[in-house]
Amino acid sequence: RALSVTDPLTGLGSQRKLLTQLQASLARLKPGRQAALVLIELANHAALSREHGREAADRALVLAAARLRNVVRDIDTLARVGDQHFALLMDSPCAVDEVNAAATRAVALGLRPSSSLPPGAHLRFHVTHTMLPLPGVDADGTLQRLQQSLRDIAPDARKTIRALEA
């Protein structure tokens, strides 16, 4: 049962777990309270795989998960939601400043050197986030909107954090 809600490579929750938690969070949000969903892409995953092999790319995913664990609060949910995508559900109460700080910290942690990566390599994160709830949008729809927002960030973009407005 645990395997259905756990990513075997990173040990993080799965997309299924995230969507369950997100739906529950949306259901218990009271008027005037907010939560947030942050989607993080390991933007240079394909390049790491191409240049250094699949093993190095897998090590980068495990390192990304470890670095992102340093961003979460006790009440938050961190999950792997795609080949190179992670999601952070920042449960209520949550303020925009906290979300921006978490996104900035994630990007900065990715840039730190690591002996787990090939020499000169680092984790390049692209991040998009939104405050919840999005009017008239369920858990699946919220995740899909953020995935589209990530796709809209150019691979070589200088600004790697984007806020999705309601």
ZITA-V465818 format. One record per residue. N is the residue number from 1. SS is DSSP state (a for helix, b for strand, c for the rest). PSI is psi in whole degrees, 0 to 359 (* if undefined). NEAR is the number of other ideal C-beta (glycine too) atoms within 10 Angstrom. Layout:
n->N ss->SS psi->PSI near->NEAR
n->N ss->SS psi->PSI near->NEAR
This chain:
n->1 ss->c psi->320 near->5
n->2 ss->a psi->327 near->7
n->3 ss->a psi->332 near->8
n->4 ss->a psi->344 near->8
n->5 ss->a psi->12 near->15
n->6 ss->b psi->135 near->17
n->7 ss->c psi->122 near->18
n->8 ss->c psi->331 near->9
n->9 ss->c psi->314 near->12
n->10 ss->c psi->342 near->21
n->11 ss->c psi->2 near->12
n->12 ss->c psi->170 near->24
n->13 ss->b psi->161 near->22
n->14 ss->c psi->174 near->19
n->15 ss->a psi->321 near->16
n->16 ss->a psi->315 near->13
n->17 ss->a psi->316 near->22
n->18 ss->a psi->312 near->24
n->19 ss->a psi->323 near->20
n->20 ss->a psi->314 near->16
n->21 ss->a psi->320 near->19
n->22 ss->a psi->316 near->23
n->23 ss->a psi->318 near->14
n->24 ss->a psi->319 near->14
n->25 ss->a psi->317 near->22
n->26 ss->a psi->322 near->19
n->27 ss->a psi->329 near->9
n->28 ss->a psi->0 near->11
n->29 ss->c psi->129 near->16
n->30 ss->c psi->154 near->8
n->31 ss->c psi->135 near->4
n->32 ss->c psi->353 near->6
n->33 ss->c psi->150 near->13
n->34 ss->c psi->154 near->17
n->35 ss->b psi->182 near->22
n->36 ss->b psi->152 near->24
n->37 ss->b psi->129 near->28
n->38 ss->b psi->129 near->25
n->39 ss->b psi->130 near->26
n->40 ss->b psi->130 near->32
n->41 ss->b psi->133 near->22
n->42 ss->b psi->89 near->24
n->43 ss->c psi->334 near->21
n->44 ss->c psi->19 near->21
n->45 ss->a psi->312 near->19
n->46 ss->a psi->320 near->13
n->47 ss->a psi->319 near->14
n->48 ss->a psi->318 near->24
n->49 ss->a psi->315 near->17
n->50 ss->a psi->316 near->11
n->51 ss->a psi->330 near->12
n->52 ss->a psi->358 near->16
n->53 ss->c psi->165 near->12
n->54 ss->a psi->324 near->10
n->55 ss->a psi->317 near->9
n->56 ss->a psi->322 near->15
n->57 ss->a psi->321 near->20
n->58 ss->a psi->319 near->15
n->59 ss->a psi->323 near->19
n->60 ss->a psi->322 near->27
n->61 ss->a psi->319 near->21
n->62 ss->a psi->318 near->14
n->63 ss->a psi->319 near->21
n->64 ss->a psi->315 near->24
n->65 ss->a psi->317 near->19
n->66 ss->a psi->317 near->15
n->67 ss->a psi->319 near->21
n->68 ss->a psi->332 near->27
n->69 ss->a psi->334 near->13
n->70 ss->c psi->356 near->9
n->71 ss->c psi->336 near->22
n->72 ss->c psi->150 near->16
n->73 ss->c psi->168 near->11
n->74 ss->c psi->328 near->5
n->75 ss->c psi->359 near->13
n->76 ss->c psi->163 near->17
n->77 ss->b psi->126 near->20
n->78 ss->b psi->131 near->21
n->79 ss->b psi->156 near->26
n->80 ss->b psi->124 near->26
n->81 ss->c psi->18 near->22
n->82 ss->c psi->179 near->14
n->83 ss->c psi->316 near->12
n->84 ss->c psi->24 near->21
n->85 ss->b psi->141 near->19
n->86 ss->b psi->152 near->28
n->87 ss->b psi->141 near->28
n->88 ss->b psi->115 near->24
n->89 ss->b psi->112 near->27
n->90 ss->b psi->102 near->26
n->91 ss->c psi->162 near->20
n->92 ss->c psi->143 near->15
n->93 ss->c psi->146 near->13
n->94 ss->c psi->135 near->22
n->95 ss->c psi->155 near->12
n->96 ss->a psi->319 near->12
n->97 ss->a psi->323 near->8
n->98 ss->a psi->320 near->13
n->99 ss->a psi->314 near->23
n->100 ss->a psi->319 near->16
n->101 ss->a psi->318 near->12
n->102 ss->a psi->317 near->23
n->103 ss->a psi->316 near->24
n->104 ss->a psi->318 near->14
n->105 ss->a psi->320 near->14
n->106 ss->a psi->313 near->24
n->107 ss->a psi->316 near->18
n->108 ss->a psi->318 near->12
n->109 ss->a psi->326 near->18
n->110 ss->a psi->329 near->24
n->111 ss->a psi->348 near->11
n->112 ss->c psi->139 near->10
n->113 ss->c psi->155 near->10
n->114 ss->c psi->140 near->15
n->115 ss->c psi->349 near->7
n->116 ss->c psi->341 near->13
n->117 ss->c psi->159 near->16
n->118 ss->c psi->152 near->15
n->119 ss->c psi->132 near->7
n->120 ss->c psi->351 near->6
n->121 ss->c psi->154 near->18
n->122 ss->c psi->173 near->16
n->123 ss->c psi->125 near->25
n->124 ss->c psi->110 near->19
n->125 ss->b psi->137 near->24
n->126 ss->b psi->137 near->26
n->127 ss->b psi->137 near->27
n->128 ss->b psi->148 near->24
n->129 ss->b psi->160 near->24
n->130 ss->b psi->151 near->23
n->131 ss->b psi->147 near->18
n->132 ss->b psi->150 near->23
n->133 ss->c psi->153 near->19
n->134 ss->c psi->124 near->17
n->135 ss->c psi->126 near->5
n->136 ss->c psi->15 near->7
n->137 ss->c psi->130 near->16
n->138 ss->c psi->186 near->14
n->139 ss->a psi->311 near->21
n->140 ss->a psi->315 near->11
n->141 ss->a psi->322 near->11
n->142 ss->a psi->313 near->23
n->143 ss->a psi->318 near->21
n->144 ss->a psi->320 near->12
n->145 ss->a psi->318 near->18
n->146 ss->a psi->323 near->24
n->147 ss->a psi->319 near->17
n->148 ss->a psi->319 near->12
n->149 ss->a psi->322 near->18
n->150 ss->a psi->319 near->19
n->151 ss->a psi->334 near->10
n->152 ss->c psi->349 near->12
n->153 ss->c psi->123 near->17
n->154 ss->c psi->143 near->10
n->155 ss->c psi->325 near->10
n->156 ss->c psi->22 near->7
n->157 ss->c psi->141 near->12
n->158 ss->c psi->326 near->5
n->159 ss->c psi->110 near->8
n->160 ss->c psi->4 near->20
n->161 ss->b psi->129 near->19
n->162 ss->b psi->135 near->18
n->163 ss->b psi->129 near->15
n->164 ss->c psi->118 near->18
n->165 ss->c psi->151 near->6
n->166 ss->c psi->* near->11
